[in-house]
Amino acid sequence: MESAQDQGLSALQSDPRPGCGRAGCACALPVSERFVLWALRQWQQDRALPSEGSILHRGFKIAGLLEALPDFAIAMDAFLFGARRAIEIHVPTCSSVSRDEAVLVALCGLAQGDFDGPLLASLDVMMAPTASRVAAVRLKAFAVALSSAGLRLTPMPGDAGGRLN
């Protein structure tokens, strides 16, 4: 996966690449979903609140989302420690999207779209209830920051949903 700087991440940029055509390939995802996928994978590599100068820190800073980094990291920690099973997150260079990665990106979309009921129900199935509440609050804050930066995860009215796997 490219770094945010290499992608030239812009809040208003549309992604002209249609993708390679392979099922489950990350290159077909919109920039907003690729950013979340990239962040998941980078967090998986570090597993800590990223320090200044880390790849994750630099990517969030370039995207203008540095203030959302703690919310993202805490939500991911809740997933790590509260999940009912191990979550499959690929290495940053992998081109395919795992089922768990697709679910986590979709959960961010639910949080951004104010679908709190489905978000909490989904998290309760995946996690211990106390961890799911923490994850929901932090995912919501992260998703709102993404939206404020112009990175929409929820389909616009009339768009088909279910782009991920």
C-alpha positions in Angstrom: 0.0 0.0 0.0 1.3 3.4 -0.9 2.0 6.0 1.8 -0.4 8.9 2.1 2.3 11.2 0.8 2.9 9.1 -2.3 -0.8 9.0 -3.0 -1.0 12.8 -2.8 -3.9 12.5 -0.5 -6.3 15.4 -0.9 -9.6 15.8 0.7 -11.2 16.9 -2.5 -9.4 14.5 -4.8 -11.3 11.8 -6.7 -9.6 8.6 -7.5 -9.4 8.1 -11.3 -8.0 4.5 -11.0 -10.7 1.9 -11.7 -8.6 -0.8 -10.1 -6.9 -3.9 -11.5 -10.1 -6.0 -11.8 -9.0 -8.6 -9.2 -11.7 -9.5 -6.7 -10.8 -8.1 -3.3 -8.0 -5.9 -4.4 -7.4 -2.7 -2.5 -6.6 -0.7 -5.6 -10.3 -0.6 -6.5 -11.3 1.2 -3.2 -12.0 4.9 -3.1 -9.2 7.0 -1.5 -11.2 7.4 1.7 -11.4 3.6 2.2 -7.8 3.1 1.2 -6.8 5.6 3.8 -8.6 3.7 6.5 -7.2 0.4 5.2 -3.7 1.9 5.2 -4.2 3.2 8.7 -5.3 -0.2 9.9 -2.3 -1.9 8.4 0.2 0.7 9.7 -1.3 0.5 13.2 -1.0 -3.3 13.1 2.7 -2.9 12.4 3.3 -0.5 15.3 0.6 -1.5 17.9 1.1 1.6 19.9 0.0 5.2 19.9 2.3 6.4 17.1 5.1 8.8 18.0 6.0 11.8 16.0 7.9 10.7 12.9 6.3 7.3 12.6 4.7 6.4 9.3 1.2 6.4 10.8 1.8 9.8 12.5 3.2 11.3 9.2 0.3 9.9 7.2 -2.4 11.4 9.5 -0.5 14.7 9.6 -0.3 14.9 5.8 -4.1 14.1 5.6 -4.8 16.8 8.1 -6.1 14.3 10.6 -3.5 14.4 13.3 -6.1 15.2 16.0 -8.0 12.1 15.1 -5.0 9.8 15.5 -5.5 9.1 19.2 -9.2 8.2 18.6 -8.2 5.8 15.8 -5.4 4.2 17.9 -7.7 3.7 21.0 -10.4 2.2 18.8 -7.8 -0.2 17.3 -6.6 -1.1 20.8 -10.2 -1.9 21.8 -10.4 -4.2 18.8 -7.1 -5.8 19.7 -7.9 -6.5 23.3 -11.7 -6.9 23.1 -12.3 -9.0 20.0 -13.7 -12.4 20.5 -11.2 -13.8 18.0 -8.0 -12.7 16.3 -8.6 -10.1 13.6 -6.9 -10.6 10.3 -5.1 -7.5 9.2 -2.6 -7.8 6.3 0.8 -6.2 6.0 0.8 -2.8 4.4 2.2 -4.1 1.1 -0.6 -6.7 0.6 -2.9 -5.9 -2.3 -5.9 -8.0 -1.1 -8.4 -6.9 1.5 -9.2 -9.4 4.3 -12.7 -9.9 5.4 -11.9 -8.4 8.8 -10.3 -5.3 7.1 -13.4 -4.9 5.0 -15.6 -5.1 8.1 -13.5 -2.5 10.0 -13.7 -0.1 7.1 -17.4 -0.7 6.8 -17.8 -0.1 10.6 -16.1 3.3 10.1 -18.7 4.0 7.4 -21.5 3.1 9.8 -20.0 5.5 12.4 -19.6 8.3 9.8 -23.2 7.8 8.6 -24.8 8.1 12.0 -25.9 4.4 12.0 -25.2 4.0 15.7 -27.7 1.1 16.2 -26.1 -1.1 13.5 -22.7 0.0 14.5 -23.2 -1.1 18.1 -24.9 -4.3 17.2 -22.1 -5.2 14.9 -19.4 -4.4 17.5 -21.3 -6.3 20.2 -21.1 -9.4 18.0 -17.4 -9.0 17.4 -16.3 -7.8 20.8 -16.8 -7.9 24.5 -19.5 -5.3 25.4 -17.3 -3.0 27.4 -14.7 -2.9 24.6 -17.4 -2.4 21.9 -18.6 0.8 23.6 -15.1 2.2 23.7 -14.6 1.2 20.0 -17.9 2.8 19.0 -17.2 6.1 20.6 -13.6 6.3 19.2 -14.6 5.1 15.7 -17.3 7.8 15.7 -14.8 10.5 16.5 -12.4 9.2 13.9 -15.1 8.9 11.2 -16.4 12.4 11.9 -12.8 13.7 11.5 -12.5 11.8 8.2 -15.7 13.4 7.0 -14.6 16.9 8.0 -11.4 16.3 5.9 -13.6 15.4 2.9 -13.0 11.6 3.2 -16.5 10.1 2.9 -16.9 6.5 3.8 -20.7 6.3 3.4 -22.2 6.2 -0.1 -23.9 9.3 -1.3 -27.7 9.0 -1.9 -28.2 7.0 -5.0 -24.8 5.4 -4.9 -24.6 1.6 -4.6 -23.3 0.4 -1.3 -21.2 -2.6 -0.5 -18.0 -1.7 -2.4 -15.9 -3.8 0.0 -15.7 -7.5 -0.6 
